[in-house]
Amino acid sequence: MSYCTPYLLELGLTKSMVSLVWIAGPLSGLIMQPIVGVIADRSTSQYGRRRPFMVGGTIIVVFALLVLGWTSQIVASLVSDPAWRRSLTIFLAVFSIYAVDFAINAVQASTRSLVIDTLPANKQQTGSAWASRMVAVGSLLGYAAGAIDLKLVFGNMIGDTQFKQLTVMAAGILSLSVGLTCWAVTERVLIDDGFVTPMTSCDGANSQLQKG
């Protein structure tokens, strides 16, 4: 996301307005993480309490990243007037950044909760530590990717600019990571308020019959 500041300035946004755009990060964390946490805690989805938010948030992030990378081309194909095109391009880019920030906070809140949901109490501290390590490694790799001339690596296969290629890479890595987590983690399903059981349909049916 560090590439977004020069990208927004290139689109014509003023420096003061760019500062306001970055309110999206703390604002989205303040709003989304507690809301998603409360809703997910009470969810009785057959796919698990966290998995729907992880998948849904990832889809939004991927879509918003791709829109962000190709904002100018999307707007140019829809609007011909130069003044309207500039204004709409800035609006769409800013909207995409807000969409990424809000959706990624939903993904983060859900994935962090998996540590508490799936690990025994004596391993939760270790699981949280490994999660922090992986976030740090991901950040380092992200900054390293920005320092490499990706056009020498990919050519124009995934975009004709460095920024476009970074958005495609970020979208692909996020999709792979969340997909792998959803496949590998056996989540628990809330059958009724205050009653959690392993995610199997037979066990859930038996539990409901017993409670009845």
N, C-alpha and C positions, 0 to 999 in steps of 0.2 A: 504493500500500500504506500510505501515511501515514494514510489514513482508517480503517485496520483497528484502530488502537489505541482510538479512541473507540467504534468499533463493538463491539469485544470487551468493553470496560468496560460498554457499554450492555447486552450480553447477560448480564452478571453476573460476568465474570472479574475477579479481584483484580489490582491493579497489579503485585504481585510475580510473579504467574503470567503476566501480559502480557509482562514482561521475559523470562521463560523461553521464551515463544512465539517471540520474535525471534531466538533462537539458531538458528532454522531457516535463516536467510540464510547466515551463514558456515559452518554445518555442512553444508548442501546443496552449497555451493561446494567445500568440502574433499573431500566424498565423490564427488559426481556428475561433476564436470568431468574428473578424471583417469580415472575408470572409463569414462565415455562416450568419452573420447579414445582410450583403449587399444582398446576394443571396435570403435569406428568405424574406426580405423586398419587393423584386420585384417578388416573386413567385406568380403564379396564379393557383396553384394546387387546385383541387376541394376539397382536404382534409384539406385545410388550409395552411397558410404560414409557420407555425412552426411545425405542427404535423409530416410531412414527415421527417424532420431532427431529431426530437425527437425519432421517431420510428427507423429510419435507424441507428442513432448513438447508440441507445440502443442495437440493434441486433449485431453491431460490438463489443461493449463493452462486452456483454455476451459471444460471441464466443471467444474473445481474453482472457477473464478471465479464461474460461474453458481450453483453450489451455495452458495458463500460469500455471495452477494448475497441468496439466498432461503432461508437456513438455517432461520430461524424458521418460515416457511411450510411447508417440507418436513417438519420435525419435528412441527409441529402437526397435520399431516395423518396422521401415523403414531402419535403418542403422545397420550393424553388426560390422564394423570396429571401434574399441574403440576411436581412435584419431578423426575420422570424427564424431563419435557420440557425443563426448564432445563438439567439435566446433559447430556442428549444434544445440545442445541443448542450448548452450549459445546464439547463434544467434536467435533462435526461442523465447526464453524467453525475450530477449531484444526487439525483434520486437513486441511481444505481449504487453509489457509495453508501447511502443510508440503508438501502436494501441489503447490501452485503454485511454491514455492521450489525443490523438487527437480526438477520437470519443466522449469522455465524455465532452470535451469542446464544441463540436457541440450541445450536449444535453443541457448543461448548458446555452449556449447562447440563445437557442430557448426557454427554460423554463423561463428564466428571461425576455425575450421579451413579454411573455404572460401577465405579470403584466401590462405592458404599453398598450398592445393591447386590453385587455379585461376589465380593470377596469377604471372607470371614474377618472378624474384628482384628485379629492379630496380624493380618496381612494388608489391611487398608492403608496403613502408613507407608508401607513399601510400595503399594500400588500407586499412591499419590506421588511418591518420590519419582517413580519411573515415568509417570505422566508428565511431571515437570521437566524431567530430562528430555523427553521426546519433544516437548514444546520448544525447549531451548535449541535442540538440534534442528528442528524444523525452521526456526527463525534464522539460524546460521546458514542453512542451505538456501533459504529464500533470498537473503542478502547476497550470498555468493552467486546465485543465479542471475541477480541483477547486475553483477559486476562482469559477467561473461557476455561476450557478443554472441547472442543466441542465433543470429542470422548466419554465422559461420557454422553453427551446429545443425540447424534445421532448414536453413535457406528460407524460402517463403512458404514452406509447407503448412505452418500453423499461424501464419500472419506475416505481414510485410514490415512490421515495426517491432522494436524490442518490447514495447508495452503490450502489444497484442499477444506476443508469444508468452510473456509472463502471465497474462490472464488465462491463457489456455493451459499453461503448465499448472498454475494454481488450481484451476477447476478440475483438471485431471487427477492431480495428487490428492485433493480433498475427496473426490468421488471414490478413488481407490481406497483411501484410508477408512472412510466411513463404511464403505461396502465390506471391507475386510473385517471391521469391527462388528458389524451387524451379523456377518456370517459366523464369526468365531465365538462371540459371546452368547452364552445361554442365559437369556433374560428371564425374569420372573414376572408373572402376570397377576395383577390385583383382581381377584374374583369378586370380592365384596369389600366395603370399607373396613379397614382394619384386619383384613385376612389376605395374606399373600401365599401363593402356592407356586411350585415349579410350573413352567409353561408347557403343559401337556393337556390336551382336551379331555382325556379320560379322567385325570386327576381333578380337573376343574369341575367336571360334571359330578363326580363322586362327592366332592366337597360341598357343592351346592345342595345335593340331595341330603347329605348329612346335616347341614345347617337347617334344611327345611324340616 
